[in-house]
Amino acid sequence: MAWYEILIGVILVIASVLLVIIVLMQQSRQAGLSGAIAGGSESFFGKNKGRTVDAKLAKITKILSVFFFIFSILATFFIAFMVEKN
């Protein structure tokens, strides 16, 4: 196993663990009927909707998942072509 394969594997493992942690930190969107009655819709029209912790976590999740997906595809092609040359 070459050094670049180990490096790619470590980066993918770190990204996947971070992605799992960030997804688990987010609150569930299923408030049910009690959330609708108790004023769960107030946060939708609030001034600071984009500045809440949940909104930031959602943005980080999107960015990290796109990075993970693209890096996985690029790593697959990179390792496939490097193995083919050797």
C-alpha positions as CSV (number, residue, x, y, z in Angstrom):
1,M,0.0,0.0,0.0
2,A,1.5,3.3,-1.1
3,W,1.6,6.5,1.0
4,Y,-1.0,8.3,-1.1
5,E,-3.5,5.5,-0.6
6,I,-3.1,5.8,3.1
7,L,-3.4,9.6,3.0
8,I,-6.6,9.4,0.9
9,G,-8.1,6.8,3.2
10,V,-7.3,8.9,6.3
11,I,-8.9,12.0,4.7
12,L,-12.0,10.0,3.8
13,V,-12.3,8.5,7.3
14,I,-12.0,11.9,8.9
15,A,-14.5,13.5,6.6
16,S,-17.0,10.7,7.1
17,V,-16.7,10.8,10.9
18,L,-17.1,14.6,10.9
19,L,-20.1,14.2,8.6
20,V,-21.7,11.7,11.0
21,I,-21.0,14.0,14.0
22,I,-22.5,17.1,12.4
23,V,-25.6,15.2,11.2
24,L,-26.2,13.9,14.7
25,M,-25.8,17.3,16.2
26,Q,-28.7,18.7,14.2
27,Q,-32.1,18.8,15.7
28,S,-34.9,16.7,14.2
29,R,-37.4,18.4,11.9
30,Q,-40.2,16.2,13.2
31,A,-41.7,18.3,15.9
32,G,-45.1,16.7,15.3
33,L,-48.4,18.3,16.1
34,S,-47.1,19.8,19.3
35,G,-44.5,21.8,17.4
36,A,-47.1,23.3,15.1
37,I,-49.3,24.3,17.9
38,A,-46.6,25.6,20.2
39,G,-45.3,28.0,17.6
40,G,-42.8,26.0,15.7
41,S,-43.6,28.1,12.6
42,E,-42.3,31.3,14.3
43,S,-38.7,30.4,13.7
44,F,-39.4,30.1,9.9
45,F,-40.2,33.8,9.6
46,G,-37.7,35.0,12.2
47,K,-35.0,37.6,11.5
48,N,-32.1,35.4,12.5
49,K,-33.2,32.3,10.6
50,G,-29.8,32.0,8.7
51,R,-27.8,32.7,11.9
52,T,-29.1,29.9,14.1
53,V,-26.9,27.0,15.1
54,D,-29.1,24.6,13.2
55,A,-28.8,26.6,10.0
56,K,-25.0,26.7,10.3
57,L,-24.9,23.0,10.9
58,A,-27.1,22.4,7.8
59,K,-24.7,24.6,5.7
60,I,-21.7,22.7,7.0
61,T,-23.4,19.4,6.3
62,K,-24.0,20.4,2.7
63,I,-20.5,21.6,2.1
64,L,-18.9,18.6,3.8
65,S,-21.1,16.1,2.0
66,V,-20.3,17.6,-1.4
67,F,-16.6,17.5,-0.5
68,F,-16.8,13.9,0.6
69,F,-18.7,12.9,-2.6
70,I,-16.3,14.7,-5.0
71,F,-13.2,13.6,-3.1
72,S,-14.4,10.0,-3.1
73,I,-14.9,10.0,-6.9
74,L,-11.5,11.7,-7.5
75,A,-9.7,9.3,-5.1
76,T,-11.2,6.3,-6.9
77,F,-10.0,7.6,-10.3
78,F,-6.6,8.6,-8.9
79,I,-5.9,5.3,-7.3
80,A,-7.3,3.4,-10.3
81,F,-4.9,5.2,-12.7
82,M,-1.9,5.0,-10.3
83,V,-2.4,1.3,-9.9
84,E,-2.7,0.9,-13.7
85,K,0.7,2.7,-14.2
86,N,2.5,0.5,-11.7
